[in-house]
Every structure is written in structure tokens, then in C-alpha cells.
Amino acid sequence: MRDHEPLIQEVFRGTFDRGDDEVCPGGHFISSLNWRFSKGGIVTREGSRYDDINPTVPAGIKVRRMELYERTGEAQRLLILDDVGAIWDSVTGQVILAIPAMVDFSCTVMYDRAFITPHNGVVGLPGEKIYVYSGSGTARPAAGVGASITPALVAANSALSGKVEAGLHQYAVAYESATGYLSPLGAYVAWTSPGDFKVDLSNIPIGPSGTVARVLVATKAIAEASPDPTSYTYFFIPGGRIPNNTGTTLTVDFYDADLADDASYLLEQMAEIPAGVGIGQYKSSLIVWGENANPSIIRGSKPGQPESFNGADGYLTVYPGIGGGVKNVVEYRNQAVILKSNRTYTTMDNDDVPATWDIGEVDGSVGTESHGIGQILNIGTNMEDRLFIADKAGLRVFSGMFSDDGIISYSIDDIWGRITKTAFAAVEISVDAINARIYVAVPLDGATTPTHILYGDYSEGLGSDGIRWTIWKFPVRPTSIVVSLVNGEPVLKFGSLDGGVYKLDTTQKLDNGIRIENYAKFPLYPVGSVDEAITHFTGIRLRARGVGTLQVLCEGLDGADKLYCQSLLLTELPGKPLWRGFNFTSEHCSVTLSLTDAGDWLNLTKFILYPSPIWEGRPEGG
């Protein structure tokens, strides 16, 4: 190695794929596959195996989408959509919802219940609605119909003295479900009281399956009856709740002054909530957006009542003639950030109905699709005051605005450019905020479903010079990904349309019994020197531990010069650096290290290449 000045790489910054190979800076890789990053180097990623789910879920289930569902005091479970439109619960092993036309879905959890919207990645599924699942049995349509106008309630003066004031009152009934949802009003009746008597109500209708109570409402005394009973203001009658679905009579007693709790919103209550392309939460309301008939509408429930949607003014419309439909909505700093495919807006609750909320534009060129905002464990989408958003130009960090230096996929711009633009709705982000890791499932090179995972480690910073990237590939396509808490530890899980639900396992060195392909291609050294000078490279020295055989390949510019070197045998405790000498002469040298056999693994913390310039250039025509 005399006269060969060592080039030492002790920092491993991940893949740099942005332009030609020769622009890759020192400390990066021209390309790499299936690594994790450690504080001092790189290590072969762990293997994967079938997930531990209920055995009644088919082992080879073809997965289109997976969503996390967690109930208080219970382990996280998966809701798994298969290729025939059925959603399975990974814990119960049962199909909870089956819609043959459903090719995608989204889900959010409120009050231990999963609210599910079936969609096609672009808009809510035509003719479909929101469903709610409580952890057992099957999902049911959210909300619900109320009593019909006829037959009406029957009212009569009670023989008992009471407080009902003289005059005409209108009465009606609503059905209450087990989740607390109150249906639209129905079975209206008008009755004139003489005063000082209670009122006997009978012929109270029985509600549909799932009704746990009926709730009676009344107006204050009115001058005359209207042919339209919905034109009045109704109030909940104190003591007017029948806590069953069997009784058909109730005696009510109230002063008009006792009617203080306004029930008029039930007049405009939606009996079903149209399916959207997305579903989430804003403050204490359930929100749904991107429905088939109205893709630019965002609907918001009554605060604290996720099944209660006002059909008249419980929604806002986001510039329907501009940029297509709404694709994603997320809460950020008390605002709702609204994203179309290529535009971003914000709005804020003004303590009035959603129809009155103002909408402001944030960026007219940045947006995302239905799964393009990073899901963070069971915390939601907002972590440490930032959002991870997949835009067609790159993976961006949103912290109140978008900036050019907020594209954290800068160093892998060429890989990001390989994402199939027409299948961008298939891009899915999952974030392990505990370990500062980002996983992005992407369809590359014309694929319509994800083929690879872009793995980013931001434990050393989120800037383009801090985050470290590599590509992960599995024997099956990672069609849908989640980061799930398993015994308190974040674990990446993925489902595949090729069949199966898998999880990474630190005890595994294989992918469900199959070899993990693994390589790292170093920059063209010397980096930044003129291309005419000819250099002799005499070998590499590695601080490496592992198991198996490590292949060494030297390449010059454009791969025109190649040298396959003698391989290195890895050991877990080598006790010294590894050396591989070779005789390679070219303008530059890029070394590729790769593992060849099933079960091999490598932990690399130092790479040294020994070059020495020998000529100013090649001979004429050389």
C-alpha cells in the first residue's frame, strides 16, 4: 500500500440517487438495498415472517389495505381488506364488512370504535356509506333512519295533575343506538293541553335492530299547528327517554321553561353518511371528505357525536372548480389542513357550523393523495409539530408551510421520480416516531401497487443532510404498511397482494425463509477529482462483523471497467479489520459489497479504500 493514501469512510449517509453516479458525494452510496442505519454504520435489516393473527384469517390472504384499530386496554389489531372486498379483523378472525366493489378503505378510531369509509383511492365508493365497528360482530352503517311520519304518536291528557302548560305542543320521537347516536325525528303529533295536567304519549314506535332507547322531544306552546311539523324548534323532554326498545307508552310532565336542551338539529340529521375517500378527526368531530357525488365536500359531525351529521350546514365546500376533489385532511395547530392532489388549504373551527368556516390557500402546487400523510403509530398524523406529506415532487415536511428545503427525499430524487404517477394514490407512509424512522411504500417503474419500501432514518436530523435513505425489497410486494406497537415496541407490518400479512422480526435473518438480497455501492472515488487522471486502487480495509461471504466488486465510470475480487469471509467477532487486496486501475473506483447466501448478515462501521494517482490521463485512443 506504499504511496496509496487511504480514503476513509466512517460516516454512512445512505443512498444518494440524484443525477449521474459520479455526482454521489463521499459518505453516501450510489445505491443500496435492505439496510438499517446504526449510530456508527450500517447493518443488514432484520428478516420478516408471517404475522401472529387469528388462524381463521386465510394464511395467504391477498391484502389491498391494512389499518390499525386499537381499543382502550387492548392490543392493537389490524383491519385487513382482501382482494374480494372483505375486511377482516386480525384478532377475531372474522369478516366485519364485505362490499365486493371495495378496493380500498380508510379508517379512524373514536371512542374505541372504528369508523370505516370504503373507497377506490380517488373518491368514496359510489352509493356507499360510512360504517362503524365496535370490536366484535360486524360493522354496521353509521347513523340510522328515524321513525316515519306515520303512524304518528298518540297524545292524550293524563288524569294526573302536572305542569304541562295550556296550549298547543308538537311531540316527536328519535331512536338512540348503542353508540349514543340519535336518529332524525319522526312520528310527529300535535296536542293541545288544557294546562295543569301531564300528557300521556302512546303508540311510540319500536326502533330498528340496534336501538337501545327512544327519546321524546317537544316544542314549547305554539299558536297554531303547521302542516309542516319540521318548522318548529324542538327540545328534549326532561325524563323523556325510554331506556329500551319495547315500551310504547310514556307519561311526560314539564314546564315550557324546562325545555332548555335544543333538539332541533335532529330535524336535519343525516340518516346515513356518504362514503368518502378519507376519514379522520378534527377537534372532537368526525370528518369525512371526497365523496363520489361531491368530491370537494368535507363533512363534520356534531362535536363529541361522531355519527351526528347535519345535512343542511354540517359541511364546507373546498373550491370545487379548482384542483379536483379533497384527498386528505389532517388537524394541525387547531387548524384543519386540507389537501387536494396538487393544492393545500387550511380552515379553522369558528365555533359555528362548518358551512361558515373560512378557507385559505397555503400552496397552489403541493398536495397529496388519500394515504399520503404519515400515520404515526396510534398517535395520529401530527408528531413534534410536523407532518410528513407525500407530494409528487418529493416527501415533504409541513410545519405550517412548505419550503424548498423541506423536501426530505432530496437525496433520492431519482428514485422518487420512478414512482408511477398514475398510481400515486397507492403511496402510503407509516412513521415510527419513537425510533425516528419513516417507511414509504411506493409503486416503482410503472407498477400500480407498491413494489418497494423507501426506508428513512431521521435520528440524526430531518434535513436533506441528516436523513439517511435506502430501499427495501421483499420476496412479495409490500402493498400496504403499518407500524404497530407489539409489547410496547414499534414493529413494521405489511400485507401483500401476493398473499400474506408479515412483520419484521429481529430474530429472523430471512424473509419468511427466503434470502434477503443485500448490497451497498460506494461512490466513485476519488470524489470530485477530474475524470482524466488514472488512479491505481490496491485494496479495501473494513471494520466489519457478520456471518457469511462478502462479495467485492470494483467498477469504473459507467461500469466500463470491472473487477470481481476475491470474496471475504465474515465472522461475528473478527478481532481485527478485514483486508482485501486487488489490482484495479481506472479514473475512479466504486466498490460494491454484497452478501450472497441465505442467512448472511453484515454490520459495517468503517470503509477504507487505498488509491494512488499514476497517470494524468489515458493514452490517445486508450
C-alpha positions in Angstrom: 0.0 0.0 0.0 3.1 2.2 -0.3 2.2 5.6 -1.8 -1.5 4.8 -1.6 -3.3 7.5 0.5 -6.3 6.0 2.4 -9.8 7.3 1.7 -11.6 6.7 5.0 -15.4 6.5 5.2 -16.7 6.3 8.8 -20.0 8.1 8.2 -22.7 6.3 6.2 -25.2 8.8 4.9 -27.4 6.4 2.9 -28.3 6.4 -0.8 -27.7 9.4 -2.9 -29.6 8.9 -6.2 -29.9 12.3 -7.8 -28.3 12.7 -11.2 -25.3 10.7 -12.6 -23.4 8.2 -10.4 -20.3 10.5 -10.4 -22.1 13.2 -8.5 -22.7 11.0 -5.5 -20.8 12.6 -2.6 -18.5 10.9 -0.2 -20.2 9.2 2.7 -23.2 8.1 0.7 -24.0 5.1 -1.5 -24.7 5.3 -5.2 -27.3 2.6 -4.5 -28.1 0.3 -1.6 -30.6 -2.3 -0.7 -32.0 -3.7 2.6 -30.0 -1.9 5.3 -30.8 -0.3 8.6 -28.6 2.5 9.9 -26.9 2.4 13.2 -25.2 5.2 15.1 -21.8 4.1 13.8 -22.6 2.4 10.5 -25.0 0.1 8.6 -26.4 -3.3 9.4 -28.4 -5.8 7.3 -32.1 -5.3 8.1 -33.9 -7.9 10.1 -36.0 -10.6 8.3 -39.7 -10.9 8.1 -42.2 -13.7 8.9 -45.9 -14.3 8.9 -47.7 -12.1 11.5 -49.4 -13.6 14.5 -53.0 -13.1 13.6 -56.1 -15.2 14.2 -55.7 -18.5 12.3 -59.1 -18.2 10.8 -57.8 -15.4 8.6 -56.6 -17.1 5.5 -52.8 -17.5 5.7 -52.4 -16.5 2.0 -54.9 -13.6 2.2 -54.3 -11.2 -0.6 -54.1 -7.8 1.0 -55.1 -4.5 -0.6 -55.1 -2.3 2.6 -54.4 -2.6 6.3 -55.4 -0.1 9.0 -54.7 -0.1 12.7 -57.5 -0.4 15.3 -56.9 -0.1 19.0 -59.4 -0.2 21.8 -58.7 1.1 25.3 -56.8 -1.6 27.3 -56.4 -3.9 24.3 -53.5 -4.7 22.0 -53.6 -3.1 18.5 -55.3 -5.1 15.9 -55.4 -4.9 12.1 -58.3 -4.4 9.9 -57.4 -6.1 6.6 -59.0 -5.6 3.3 -58.6 -8.6 0.9 -58.9 -8.8 -2.9 -62.6 -9.6 -2.9 -63.8 -6.6 -0.9 -63.9 -8.2 2.6 -62.4 -6.6 5.7 -61.1 -9.0 8.3 -60.4 -8.4 12.0 -56.9 -9.9 12.8 -58.0 -10.6 16.4 -61.5 -12.1 16.0 -60.6 -13.7 12.6 -64.0 -12.7 11.3 -65.1 -10.7 8.2 -66.6 -7.5 9.6 -67.6 -5.9 6.3 -68.0 -7.2 2.8 -68.5 -5.0 -0.2 -67.4 -6.7 -3.5 -66.7 -3.3 -5.2 -64.4 -2.1 -2.3 -60.8 -1.9 -3.5 -59.6 0.5 -0.7 -60.7 1.9 2.6 -59.7 4.3 5.3 -60.4 4.2 9.0 -60.2 6.3 12.1 -60.9 5.4 15.7 -63.1 7.5 18.1 -64.4 6.3 21.4 -63.0 2.8 20.9 -65.0 2.5 17.7 -63.5 2.2 14.2 -65.2 4.4 11.6 -64.7 2.9 8.1 -65.1 4.5 4.7 -65.0 2.3 1.6 -63.4 4.0 -1.4 -61.5 3.4 -4.6 -58.5 5.7 -3.9 -60.0 8.6 -5.7 -63.5 9.2 -4.2 -65.8 7.4 -1.8 -67.3 4.3 -3.3 -70.4 5.3 -5.2 -73.6 4.6 -3.4 -71.8 3.6 -0.2 -71.7 5.0 3.3 -69.7 5.2 6.5 -69.6 2.1 8.7 -68.9 1.8 12.4 -67.3 -1.2 14.1 -67.1 -1.7 17.9 -64.6 -4.6 18.1 -66.9 -7.6 17.8 -69.5 -8.9 15.4 -69.8 -7.0 12.2 -69.7 -3.3 11.2 -73.0 -1.5 10.8 -73.9 1.6 8.8 -73.1 4.6 10.9 -76.1 6.9 11.8 -79.5 5.4 11.0 -83.0 6.2 9.9 -85.6 7.6 12.2 -89.3 6.8 12.7 -91.5 7.5 9.7 -94.1 10.4 9.9 -96.9 7.9 10.1 -98.2 6.3 12.2 -98.0 9.2 14.5 -97.7 9.2 18.3 -100.9 9.3 20.1 -101.3 12.1 22.8 -103.9 12.5 25.5 -104.4 14.4 28.7 -103.3 12.4 31.7 -105.7 12.0 34.6 -102.8 13.1 36.8 -102.2 16.7 37.6 -99.0 18.1 36.2 -97.0 21.0 34.8 -97.7 21.0 31.0 -98.8 24.4 30.2 -102.0 25.3 28.3 -101.6 25.5 24.6 -100.6 23.5 21.5 -97.4 21.4 21.7 -95.8 19.3 19.0 -94.2 16.0 20.0 -91.9 13.6 18.2 -89.5 10.7 18.8 -85.9 9.8 17.9 -84.2 6.4 18.1 -81.0 6.1 20.2 -78.3 3.5 19.2 -75.8 1.8 21.5 -73.2 4.4 20.4 -75.4 7.3 21.5 -76.5 8.3 18.1 -79.9 9.9 17.8 -81.8 9.4 14.6 -83.8 12.0 12.7 -87.2 12.8 14.3 -90.4 11.1 13.3 -94.0 10.1 14.4 -95.0 13.8 14.9 -98.2 14.6 16.7 -99.7 17.9 17.8 -101.7 18.1 21.1 -103.5 20.9 22.9 -103.1 20.8 26.6 -105.6 22.5 29.0 -102.9 23.2 31.5 -102.0 21.7 34.9 -102.0 18.1 33.6 -99.4 15.6 32.4 -99.6 14.2 28.9 -99.9 10.5 28.1 -98.0 9.5 24.9 -98.6 6.2 23.3 -98.1 4.3 20.0 -94.4 5.1 20.4 -92.7 3.2 17.6 -90.2 0.4 18.1 -86.8 1.2 16.6 -84.8 -0.9 14.2 -82.3 -3.5 15.4 -79.6 -1.9 17.5 -81.9 0.6 19.1 -81.3 0.8 22.8 -83.7 3.7 23.7 -86.3 6.1 22.3 -86.0 9.8 23.1 -89.1 12.1 23.1 -89.0 15.8 22.2 -91.5 18.6 22.3 -92.0 22.2 21.3 -92.9 25.0 23.7 -96.5 26.1 23.4 -97.2 27.4 19.9 -100.0 29.5 18.5 -101.3 27.1 15.8 -100.4 23.9 14.1 -98.5 24.0 10.9 -98.8 21.5 8.0 -95.0 21.1 8.3 -94.1 19.8 11.7 -90.4 20.2 11.0 -90.8 24.0 11.0 -90.7 24.3 14.8 -87.9 24.3 17.4 -87.9 21.1 19.4 -86.4 20.4 22.8 -85.5 17.2 24.7 -88.2 16.5 27.3 -86.7 16.1 30.8 -87.3 12.4 31.7 -88.4 11.7 28.1 -86.0 8.8 27.5 -87.4 5.3 27.3 -84.3 3.1 28.1 -85.5 0.1 26.0 -86.9 -0.8 22.6 -90.1 -2.4 23.8 -92.2 0.0 25.7 -94.7 2.0 23.7 -96.1 4.5 26.3 -94.8 7.2 28.4 -96.3 10.0 30.5 -94.4 13.3 30.3 -94.5 16.3 32.5 -92.7 19.6 32.0 -92.9 23.4 32.2 -92.0 25.2 28.9 -89.2 26.7 30.9 -87.8 23.2 31.5 -87.4 22.8 27.7 -83.8 24.1 27.5 -81.8 21.4 25.6 -82.3 22.1 21.9 -83.0 19.0 19.8 -83.7 20.8 16.6 -80.5 19.6 15.0 -82.3 16.2 14.7 -84.5 17.7 12.1 -81.6 17.9 9.7 -79.8 14.8 10.9 -78.4 12.6 8.1 -79.7 9.1 8.2 -76.6 7.8 6.5 -73.2 9.4 5.9 -71.9 9.2 2.3 -68.6 7.3 2.0 -65.5 9.5 1.3 -62.0 8.9 0.1 -60.8 9.7 3.6 -62.0 9.9 7.2 -60.4 11.4 10.3 -60.9 13.7 13.2 -60.8 17.4 13.7 -61.0 18.6 17.3 -63.8 16.4 18.7 -65.7 15.9 15.4 -65.5 13.1 12.9 -64.8 14.4 9.4 -65.3 12.7 6.1 -64.2 14.1 2.7 -64.1 13.3 -1.0 -67.5 11.6 -1.5 -68.3 10.4 -5.0 -71.1 12.9 -5.8 -69.4 15.8 -4.0 -65.6 15.2 -4.1 -64.8 18.8 -2.9 -67.0 18.5 0.3 -65.8 17.9 3.8 -68.5 16.9 6.3 -68.1 17.4 10.0 -70.1 15.8 12.8 -71.6 17.4 15.8 -68.7 17.8 18.3 -68.5 14.7 20.5 -71.1 12.9 18.4 -69.3 11.2 15.5 -72.4 9.8 13.9 -74.4 13.0 14.0 -74.1 14.9 10.7 -76.2 17.9 9.8 -77.3 17.6 6.2 -78.0 21.3 5.8 -74.9 23.1 7.1 -72.6 20.4 8.5 -70.2 20.6 5.6 -67.9 23.0 3.8 -67.1 23.0 0.1 -63.4 23.5 -1.0 -63.2 25.3 -4.3 -65.0 22.6 -6.4 -63.8 24.0 -9.7 -60.1 24.0 -8.8 -57.7 21.1 -8.4 -60.2 18.3 -8.2 -61.6 16.7 -5.1 -60.3 16.8 -1.5 -57.9 13.8 -0.9 -56.7 14.3 2.7 -57.4 16.3 5.8 -55.4 16.5 9.0 -55.5 18.6 12.1 -52.5 20.8 12.7 -52.2 23.5 15.4 -56.0 23.7 15.8 -56.4 24.1 12.1 -57.7 21.6 9.5 -55.1 21.2 6.7 -56.9 20.3 3.5 -55.0 18.7 0.6 -56.1 18.0 -2.9 -53.8 16.2 -5.3 -51.8 19.4 -6.0 -53.1 22.0 -3.7 -53.2 22.7 0.1 -55.6 24.8 2.1 -56.5 25.4 5.7 -59.6 26.1 7.6 -60.5 26.6 11.3 -63.5 25.9 13.5 -65.1 29.3 14.4 -67.5 27.8 16.9 -70.2 27.8 14.3 -71.4 25.2 11.8 -68.8 24.0 9.2 -70.6 25.8 6.4 -69.4 29.1 7.9 -65.7 28.3 8.2 -63.3 30.3 6.1 -60.9 28.5 3.7 -57.4 29.9 3.0 -54.8 28.7 0.5 -51.4 27.5 1.7 -49.8 26.3 -1.5 -51.2 26.1 -5.0 -48.8 23.4 -6.2 -48.3 21.0 -3.4 -50.7 18.2 -2.4 -51.1 14.5 -1.8 -53.5 11.5 -2.1 -55.7 9.5 0.3 -52.8 7.7 2.1 -50.1 10.3 1.6 -49.8 11.7 5.1 -47.7 9.8 7.6 -49.5 7.7 10.1 -47.7 7.7 13.4 -48.3 4.5 15.5 -51.6 5.1 17.3 -50.9 8.7 17.9 -52.3 10.0 14.6 -50.6 12.1 12.0 -49.1 15.0 13.9 -45.9 14.4 15.9 -43.5 17.0 17.2 -45.4 19.8 15.4 -44.8 18.5 11.9 -46.5 16.4 9.2 -44.9 14.1 6.7 -46.6 14.5 3.3 -46.0 12.6 0.1 -46.2 15.1 -2.8 -45.4 14.1 -6.4 -42.2 16.3 -6.2 -41.0 14.5 -3.0 -41.6 13.7 0.6 -42.1 16.9 2.4 -42.2 18.1 6.0 -45.1 20.5 6.8 -44.6 22.8 9.8 -47.2 25.4 9.0 -45.9 25.9 5.4 -44.0 24.1 2.7 -40.4 25.2 1.8 -38.0 24.0 -0.8 -35.6 22.7 1.9 -38.5 20.8 3.4 -38.2 18.1 0.7 -36.5 15.4 2.8 -36.3 12.9 -0.1 -33.9 15.3 -1.9 -31.0 12.8 -1.9 -33.2 10.1 -3.5 -34.9 12.3 -6.0 -34.3 9.9 -8.9 -35.9 7.1 -7.0 -38.9 9.3 -6.1 -39.2 10.1 -9.8 -39.7 6.4 -10.5 -42.9 6.3 -8.6 -45.8 5.6 -11.1 -47.6 9.0 -11.2 -50.9 7.4 -12.2 -50.7 5.1 -9.2 -49.6 7.8 -6.7 -52.8 7.1 -4.7 -51.1 3.8 -3.7 -48.2 5.6 -1.9 -48.5 5.0 1.8 -46.5 6.4 4.7 -46.0 5.0 8.1 -43.8 6.6 10.8 -42.0 5.1 13.8 -41.6 8.4 15.8 -40.1 6.5 18.7 -37.1 5.4 16.7 -37.2 8.2 14.2 -37.9 6.1 11.1 -40.0 6.6 8.1 -41.4 3.9 5.8 -42.9 4.8 2.4 -44.5 2.1 0.3 -44.1 3.1 -3.3 -45.1 1.6 -6.7 -41.9 2.0 -8.9 -41.3 1.8 -12.7 -44.9 1.6 -13.9 -46.3 -0.7 -11.1 -49.8 0.1 -9.9 -49.3 -1.2 -6.4 -46.3 -0.7 -4.1 -43.2 -2.8 -5.0 -40.7 -1.4 -2.6 -40.4 0.5 0.7 -38.3 3.6 1.0 -36.7 3.5 4.4 -35.6 6.7 6.0 -33.8 7.1 9.3 -34.0 10.7 10.7 -32.4 10.0 14.1 -29.6 12.4 13.0 -31.9 15.1 11.7 -34.7 15.7 9.2 -32.8 17.9 6.8 -31.6 16.5 3.5 -28.1 16.2 5.0 -29.5 14.4 8.1 -32.0 11.8 7.0 -30.5 8.6 5.6 -32.3 6.6 2.9 -32.1 3.1 1.5 -34.6 0.9 -0.4 -36.1 -2.2 1.0 -37.3 -5.1 -1.1 -39.1 -8.3 -0.1 -40.0 -11.5 -1.9 -43.6 -10.3 -2.0 -44.9 -6.8 -2.8 -45.5 -4.7 0.4 -48.9 -3.5 -0.8 -49.9 -1.8 2.5 -47.8 -1.0 5.6 -48.4 0.0 9.2 -46.1 0.5 12.2 -47.8 -1.4 15.1 -47.0 -1.5 18.8 -46.1 -5.0 19.8 -45.4 -5.3 23.5 -44.7 -1.6 23.5 -42.2 -1.8 20.7 -42.9 -0.4 17.2 -42.9 -3.1 14.5 -43.3 -2.7 10.8 -46.0 -4.9 9.3 -47.0 -5.2 5.7 -49.7 -7.0 3.8 -49.2 -8.2 0.2 -51.5 -8.7 -2.8 -49.1 -11.6 -3.5 -50.6 -13.2 -0.3 -50.0 -12.9 3.4 -49.5 -10.5 6.3 -46.0 -10.1 7.6 -44.0 -8.4 10.3 -40.3 -7.7 10.7 -38.7 -9.8 13.4 -35.2 -9.1 14.9 -34.7 -12.8 15.4 -35.0 -13.5 11.7 -32.2 -13.4 9.1 -34.5 -14.5 6.2 -37.7 -13.1 4.7 -40.2 -15.9 5.5 -37.5 -18.4 4.7 -36.1 -16.6 1.7 -32.7 -15.0 1.3 -32.5 -11.2 1.9 -30.8 -9.6 -1.1 -28.3 -7.1 0.3 -25.7 -4.7 -1.3 -24.1 -1.3 -0.9 -22.4 0.5 -3.8 -20.0 3.2 -2.7 -19.2 6.4 -4.5 -16.8 6.7 -7.4 -13.6 7.6 -5.6 -11.8 9.9 -5.7 -14.9 12.0 -5.4 -14.8 15.4 -7.2 -11.5 14.8 -8.9 -11.0 15.4 -12.7 -12.1 12.4 -14.8 -8.9 12.3 -16.9 -6.4 11.2 -14.2 -5.8 7.5 -13.9 -5.6 6.0 -10.4 -4.4 2.7 -9.1 -6.5 1.1 -6.4 -4.8 -1.5 -4.3 -7.4 -2.7 -1.8 -10.0 -2.0 0.8 -10.0 -2.4 4.6 -13.2 -2.9 6.5 -14.2 -2.8 10.1 -17.0 -5.3 9.8 -18.7 -8.1 11.6 -21.1 -10.6 10.3 -21.8 -14.1 9.0 -21.3 -15.4 5.5 -19.5 -14.5 2.4 -19.0 -10.9 1.3 -18.6 -10.3 -2.4 -16.4 -7.4 -3.6 -16.8 -5.7 -7.0 -14.8 -2.8 -8.3 -16.2 -0.7 -11.2 -15.0 2.4 -13.0 -17.1 5.1 -14.8 -20.3 3.8 -16.4 -19.3 0.3 -15.2 -16.9 0.0 -18.3 -14.1 -1.3 -16.1 -14.9 -4.2 -13.8 -13.0 -6.3 -11.4 -14.6 -9.2 -9.4 -12.3 -9.6 -6.4 -11.8 -12.5 -4.1 -14.6 -12.6 -1.5 -14.2 -12.1 2.2 -15.3 -14.5 4.9 -17.3 -12.7 7.7 -17.2 -13.7 11.3 -19.1 -12.3 14.3 -16.0 -11.5 16.3 -13.1 -10.9 13.9 -10.9 -9.2 16.4 -9.3 -7.1 13.6 -10.1 -5.2 10.4 -10.7 -7.2 7.2 -8.4 -6.6 4.3 -9.0 -7.4 0.6 -6.2 -6.5 -1.8 -6.8 -6.1 -5.5 -5.2 -4.5 -8.6 -7.7 -2.1 -10.2 -6.7 0.8 -12.5 -9.2 3.4 -13.8 -10.2 7.0 -13.5 -12.4 6.2 -10.5 -13.4 3.2 -8.4 -16.8 2.3 -7.0 -16.8 -0.7 -4.7 -19.9 -2.8 -4.3 -20.2 -5.0 -1.2 -22.9 -7.7 -1.4 -24.0 -10.8 0.5 -24.6 -14.0 -1.4 -26.1 -16.7 0.8 -29.3 -17.1 2.8 -28.9 -16.0 6.4 -25.8 -13.9 5.8 -25.6 -10.5 7.6 -23.2 -7.6 7.9 -22.5 -4.9 10.3 -20.2 -2.3 8.8 -18.7 0.7 10.7 -15.6 1.7 8.6 -14.6 1.5 4.9 -11.2 2.4 3.7 -10.1 2.5 0.0 -6.4 2.8 -1.0 -5.9 4.8 -4.2 -2.8 6.3 -5.8 -2.7 8.5 -9.0 -0.4 7.1 -11.6 -1.1 8.9 -14.9 -2.6 12.2 -15.9 -4.7 10.5 -18.5 -5.1 7.6 -20.8 -3.0 7.3 -23.9 -4.6 8.7 -27.1 -7.4 6.3 -28.0 -6.9 4.3 -24.8 
